Amino acid sequence: MKLTFGLNQSAELSQQLNLAPQLLSWLRLLQLPTQDLHVMIRQELETNPALEVHVEAGGDTESERGESGPEDGGMEPSGPVESSVESSLEEKLKFLQEIDESWTSDPANAPRRNRSDADAEEKHRFVMDRIVARPSLQEHLLRQLPVAKLSERDEELARLVIGSIDDRGYLATPLTELAGLAGTSDTHLEAVLREVQSFDPPGIGARDLRECLLLQLQDLQDPDALPVRIVRDYFEALANRQYEKMARVLNVSEEHLLEAVEHITALNPHPGTTFSAGEVCYVTPDVVVRALDGEYHVELNDEYIPRLRISASCRRILESGTISAEDLAYIRNKIRKATFIIQGINQRQETLRKVAQEIVRTQRHFFERDDTELKPLTMARVAAIIGVHETTVSRALANKYIETPRGLFNMKYFFRPGYKCNDGSALTPNAVKNMIVEFVEAEDKAAPLTDLQITDLFKQKGLKIARRTIAKYREELGIDSSKQRGPGGEENPPIAFPEPVGASLAYS
């Protein structure tokens, strides 16, 4: 075998998108919700001596509460700072540098807040300390382990089983695979699984929907109770609602059978969702829509966004012209960063205002009537109207909420795709589904409409929709195919179990 070594050069052409640091900062600023933006501004005020809160005469702003200096003094508090302002430019510059270094390295050196701020912070900490976090499903199950009185080895296996249970409460990993990982037999791990399945909530640790329901039916104690027999022996017939057939085979009246089915459908198909449901999240609206004199007005919630300006002391130092080149670069850098923040916030607010105004203009009827459906609206359309890129609109809407006369909504809620009609109007998918229901209800029951015929009906109304889209919407609506709806067709809709909050429709 012969080995050869060498160096080769090759040219390759590639495209790469590089964003300027200022553009990246602007995009991050645009995405921030109002509360996060408030936190960012507070941090900048603490770390950049060139930035200060602009105080209106007689106004009640953060600077009047001790967050920053007086109107004419910028970042200059009373006492030692006033003397430093009257000193030489070198001393003033040194003071600014000390502020910057102390605020970035040691928060304890920051200016003290007044008594009202300390009381408010203590009250906030007291409220937050009283909030009790909801235990997770795994934590809830692990707390029950000592009661089971398992051996040390079985307790170790039980922890493995509990760690493999998903948010729905089902065993996500096959038992054989878990047994291989734990180095034990399937029979041994099956016995441990049975112990875990006896924990609260009922039905936990099941491997499929049937087992989940049977675990919850164990409280009946009678293994031959009618609900148990239905789930255990006639689950497919139950899913297809073949009640007459089951009543005949089980030799019970249909009324008795329906009572058992009602008991089954009251069970929880996802026992773990009680613990996996997300915590309550409190949000602050970024935009408020108010109805005044028959018109809707858009107001930005800038309660947490103070008016900023460049510190007057930094401007005077920069304009003096007597500082060194190094000191000049330092001051310029701080002022440049402060200027970018001020301009970025103003641009963010203006973009958010324009987007909100277009939402209100398009969805006006939605705010006027509770039974009105949203009109089709896309980010590309809004971007074209306000003169920005589509991605800018998307970032401006990220994690933003709007308070309206009909309640609080995520701003992206008002954007819906639509199907264009020949007359220039558009329909949302929900409107198309409603029309499908109308077509089916008005059809000849002896000759039900096929998906292709429904497509032709939409074409007659000037709306072009693909046949596969009609089929998808029909299935989502729970409408059978034309063959099943026709004479002799057997309707087999899926069994309807009550779905817990936050649960998925997929039970497997």
N, C-alpha and C positions, 0 to 999 in steps of 0.2 A: 504494500500500500504506500502510495506516494502522497505526501502532504506538501502543499505550496501555500505561501503567504504573500500578500501584496496589498498595496493601497490603491483604492479606486476613487475617483471623483465623479459625481453626477449632479446634474442640475435638475431641480424639481420646482414646478410652478404651483403655488397654492394660494388660496385666499384665506385671510384671517381678519376678523373684525376686532379692532382695538378701540375701546372707548376711552376718551380722555378722562382723567381723574375728576375734573369738575362735572363732566356729564354724568359720571357714575354717582357722584354726590347728589346731583340734581334729581336723578331717577329715584334714589333712596328717599330723598326728601319728599318727592311726589307721592310715594307709596305709603308714607307714614300716616296712620290715623291721628285724629286730633290729640288724643291722650298721649300717644307716643311722641308726637311732635312737641308737646309741652315739656316732656321729660328731656328731649334733645336740646330744646332751647335753654332749659335750666342748666344743663351740663355745659353748654357753650358759654353762658353767662359766668359760670364759675371758672372756666379755663381760659377764656379770652378776655384780657383787660381792655381790648379795643371795642368791645361790645357792651352796650348798656340799654336799659329800658327807658324809653322816652316817656316822660311824665307830663300829662296834660295839667294845666293850671287848675288846681282844686280837684283833680281826679284822684281816684282811689286805685292805684296800680301797685304792682309788686314792689317797685322801688320805694313807694311811700310806706310800705309795710316793712322796710328794712332789707329787701332783696338786693337792692343796688343803691347807688349814690343819688344825690339830689339832681335836679334837672340841669343845673348849670355846671355841676361838678363831675358829671359822668360817673366813673367808677370810684370817685374820691369821697370816702366817708369823712365824718368829722374827726376832729382831734388831730392825731399825728399826720394824717394825710394832708390836712390843710397846710400844715407847716412844710410838708414836702413839696406841695405845689408852688409855694413861694420860694423855694430854694432853687438851686441851679438846675439846668436841664439834665445834667448827668445824674443828680440825685433823684429827679423825677423818673428818669428812665430806669434807674436801679430799683426804684420802688415798684414800677410796673413789672419788671422781671421777677422781683421777689413775690409779688402777688401771683404771677403765672406759675412759678415753681412751687409755691406753697399749696396752691389749689390743686395742682396736678399730682403732687406727691403725698400730701397729708391733709385730708378733708377737715381734720380738727382745727387747722389754722385758718379756715375760712371765716369770714365775718359772722359774728353771732347773730342769730335771729332774735327778734323781739319776743316779748312774753306771749303775745297772741298767737304767733306762729308755733311756739313751743307747746302751748296748750292744744292747738289744733293737731299737731303731730302726735301728742300723747293720746288724744282722743281717737285718732285714726288707728294707732297701734293697739289700743284697747279693743276697738271693734274687730280688727283683723285677728287678734289673739283669740277671740271668742268664736271664730269660724271653725267649725269641726269638719275636717276632710272626710268624705265618704270612703270607707274601706273598699279596696278592690275585691273582685270575686276571689282571687287567689288568697288574699289576706283573710277573707271571711272563711274560706275552707280550711286554711292552715290553723286558724284558731280553734277549730273543732277536732283537730287531730288528737290532742291529749285525752279527750272524752272517749275516743274509740279504743284506747288502751291496746294499741298494737305493739308488737315486738319492735325492737330497734331496727331490724332489717325490713319489716313490713312498713314501718313508718317512713323509712327512706324510700321505699317503692311508692308509697302513697304520695310523698312529695313530688316524685317524678310524674305520677299520674295527674296531680293537681296542676303542675306546671305545664302540662300538655292540653289542658282544657281551654278552649277559645272563649271569646267574649260572649258568644251565644250560650255557653254552658255545655258544649259538646266536646267529646274527646277528639281532638284534631288529628292525632297521630294513631295509626293502626296499632292495636295491642301487640301484635306479633313483632312489630318494629321496636316498640318500647321494651318488650321482653328481651330482645336481642341486645339492646343497649344496656339493660340492667344486668344481663347475665343470669337470667332466671327463666323458668318455664312459663309458657302461656297460661297453664292452669293456675300456677301460683299467682301470677299478676292478675288473672281474672278474679281470684278471690279478694285481692286487695282492691281492685276496681269496685267490687260489690260493696265493700266497706265505704269507699268514697261516695258511691251512689246513694248511700243511706244518709248522707249529710244534707243540710239545708243549703239551698232551696230544693224542693222536690224536683226530680227529673234531671239533676245535675250529673254530668259525666256520661250521658248517653252517647251511643255511637250513631244513632239515626233517629228520625222522628218517631217511629213506632216504639222503640225502646224508651224514648223520653216520655211518651204518653203512658206507657205501661208502668214506668216508675212512679208516675204521679197517681196512678190508679191503685197503687198498693194500699192506700188508706181504706179501700173498700173491704180488704181482708178476705173476701170471698173470691177465690181464684176463678170461679165460674160465673161471676157476676156478668150481666149482659154487656156493660161497657168494656170490660176486660176481654170478653170473648170476641166482641166486634173488632177491637184493635189488634188482638193477637191472631185471630183466624181469618178475618174478612177486611183487612186493611185496604186492599186495592178496591174492593167494592164500596167501602166507605168513602175513599177518595173520589170515586166516580158517582157517588150519591145514588147508588142502586138500592134504594131503601126497600122497594117492593120485593126485590129478589132476596135481600137479606132477611126480611121479615118471614118470608116463606121458608127459607132454609133453616132459620133459627126457631121456627114454630112459635112466633110471638106476634102480637098484633102490631100493626104499623104505628099506632099511637104510642105503644110501649117502646118500640124501637126508636121513635123520634125523641122520646124523653132521654134515652141512653145516648143518642147522638148529641143532643143538647148538652149533656154532661161532659162529653168528650171535647166538644168545641169550646167549652169554657176553660179548658186546660191551657197552660202556657207553653207554646212550642219553643220558646227561647228563654229558659229559666235564668240564664246568666245576665240578661240585659238589665235587670234591676240594679246590678252593681257596675256594669260597663257603660251605662248611659253617662254621657258627658255632664260635667258640673255646670251649674247655672252660670252664664257669663253675662256680666253687666257691661253694656256698651254706652258710649257717649255719642250722640248723633253729630256728624260732621256738618250736616246741612239740615235746616229747618224750613219747611214749606208752610206758610200761613195763608189762610183764606181771608181776604179783606175786600169788602165791597164787591163781591162776585169775582175777584181776581185772585190768582195764586202768586204769592211773592216768595222768592227764594232768599234766604238769609243764611250766611255762613256762621257756624257756631265758633266764634273767635274768643269766647270767654277765657279759654286757657292759652291763648296766643297773644302775648303782650306785643306792643309796638316797640320795635328795636331801632337803635341808631348807633352811629359811630361815636365813641367816647370823645368828648370835647377836649380832654387833656391830651389824648393821643394825637388829635388833629393839630393842636398847638405845638406839640413837640415836633411833629413831622414838618410843619410849616416854618419852624424856627430856622432851619438850615444850618445849625451850629453843631449837630451831632455827628458822630463818626459814621463811616460807611457801614460798619458791622451793626451799630445800633439802628441805623436807618433801615437796613434790611430786615431787622427784627420787627420794628414797628410796622413797616410796610406789609410784611407777611401777615401780621395779626389783623391789620386793617383790611387787607385783601380778603382774608377768610371771613371776617365779619360782614363785609360788603356782599360777598357771595351768599351768605346765609339770609341776609335781609332781602336781597333780590329774589332768591330762591323761594322764600316763604310767600312773597307777594305774587310770584308767578304761579306757585302751587294754588294759592287761594283763587286767583283769577281763572285758572283752568278748571278747578272744581266748581266754581260758580257757573261757568259757561256750560259745563256738562249737565249740572243740575237743572239749569234753565231749559235746556233742550229736552230733558226727561219730562219736566212738568208740561212743556208745550205739547209734546207728543202724547203723553198719557193723561191729559187733562180730564177726559171722561172717566178714567179710573178713579180719580179723586172725588168726582162728583156723585157717583153712584156705587153702592156696595156690590151690585150684581154685574158690574161692567168688567169685561175681560181686557187684559192688556193688549195694546196694539203692537204689531211687529216693530222692533227697533234693534238696530245693530250698532256695534261700536264703530264700524267703518263709516256708517252714515253720519253719526255724531262727529267723528273726526273730520269728515269732509266739510261739515257745516261750520265748525268752530276753527278750522284751519290748522289742525295738528295731525300727527301720525296716529294710526289706530292703536299702536302700542302705548302711546302717551295716555289715551283715554283708558286703556285697560289698567295701567298703573295708577291713574288718578282714582279709579273705582276700587282698587284693592283694599279690602277691609274697611270700607267706608259705609256709613249708615246714614239714612235720611229719615227725618221725622216728618210725617205727613198727617193730614186730617184723618186718614184711615189707619194710622199706626206707624210703627217703626219698621223699616225695611232695609235690607242690604241693598245698596245702590245697583248692584248687578242684577237684582231681581227684576228690574224694569226692562231688561234687554232680552228680547225674545226673537228667535228666527221666524221668518214668515215665508209664505208662498205668494208670489206675485200673481195678480189677476190681469187679464187683458185690459181692464179699465183703469189700471194704475194702482188699484187698491191692493191690500195684502191681507192674508189670513194667518193666524198663528196655528201651530199644531193642534192646540186644544179646540180651536174653532173648526178645524178640519175633522177632528174626532166627533164633535157634536153633529156635523153634517152627515157623517157616516151613520151615526145612530138614527138620524132622521130618515135617511134612505132605507135603512133596514126595517124601521118601524112601519114605513109606508109601502113596503114591497108586497108583492103577491105571495102569500104563504105557500101557494101551490108551486110557484116557480121562483124561489129566492134568488136575489141578485148575487152574481159572482163578483170576485174582486175586479175582474176586467170590466164588467158592466158598471161597477161603481166608479171606476176610473173614467169611463166614457161619460158618466153623469157629471163628473167634475169638469171634464173638457167642455161640456155644453154650457157650463157656468163660467167658462174662461179661465179655468184653473188646471194646470198640468201637474198631475201627481202620478208617480210611478206605481205600477200594480203591486210591487213588493212593499212599498210604503203603506198602501192601503191594507195589505195583509198584516203588516206589523201593527198598525194602529188597531185593526179589528181584534187581533189577539190580545193587545193591551186592554181593550175594552171588555174582554171576556165574551165576545160574540163568536159563535160557532161558524164554521165554513158553510157554504151554500148547501153542500151535501148533507151536513148534519141538521141544518135548519129545514130542509125539505121534507116532504111526506115520507114517513118511515125512518127518518133520521133520528138517531139517539143522542140526546144532549148529554155530554159528559163534562160539565164544568168542574174544576178542581174544588176540593172541600175548602170552605172559608173559615179558617181559624182566626180568632181575634188577635191582632198583632200588637205586641207591647210597644210602648214609646221607644223610638230609636232602633227598633228591630228591623231586620230585612225580610223581604217577602220570600226569600229562599230558605226553606226549612232544612234542607239537607246539609 
